[in-house]
Structures are given as structure tokens and as C-alpha cells.
Amino acid sequence: MTSQSTEDQYHIIDDESGIYRFIPHREIKIFKSLGWKVVSNMEGSHHARHAVIMKKPDTEKKET
């Protein structure tokens, strides 16, 4: 069974370029107000009916 909880850690991707999360359409405005940006609408995928992928602000890895 798939978890529908948005707090579920399986919905968060943390890699070298930042933190990404699947955001249900009904929550996009909330995350945008927190500075998150839509980075993929997942066009052409059945997942696009339910969510988008957003990136957390200020999470880009800086080169030193």
C-alpha cells in the first residue's frame, strides 16, 4: 500500500543539487508562499494528475 501522508520521508528527495518533494496540487500555494519553486509538472506522466515536484529554497550545494 502507498502512503498518502505528505510527511512521509519517501516523498522527499535530497541529493547534491538540493531538496525536492512531491507536492499535491492542493498544497502548491502553501509551498510557494514558503519560497519553494515548481521544478517539474511531470507532463506526460499519470503522476501529473496528482502532484508536481518542487524544490526547497536555499538548498543548493555551494562549491568551495
Secondary structure, DSSP 4 states (H G I P E B T S, - for coil): -----TT-GGGEEEETTEEEEEEEGGGHHHHHHTT-EEEE--TTSGGGGTEEEEE-TT-PPPP-
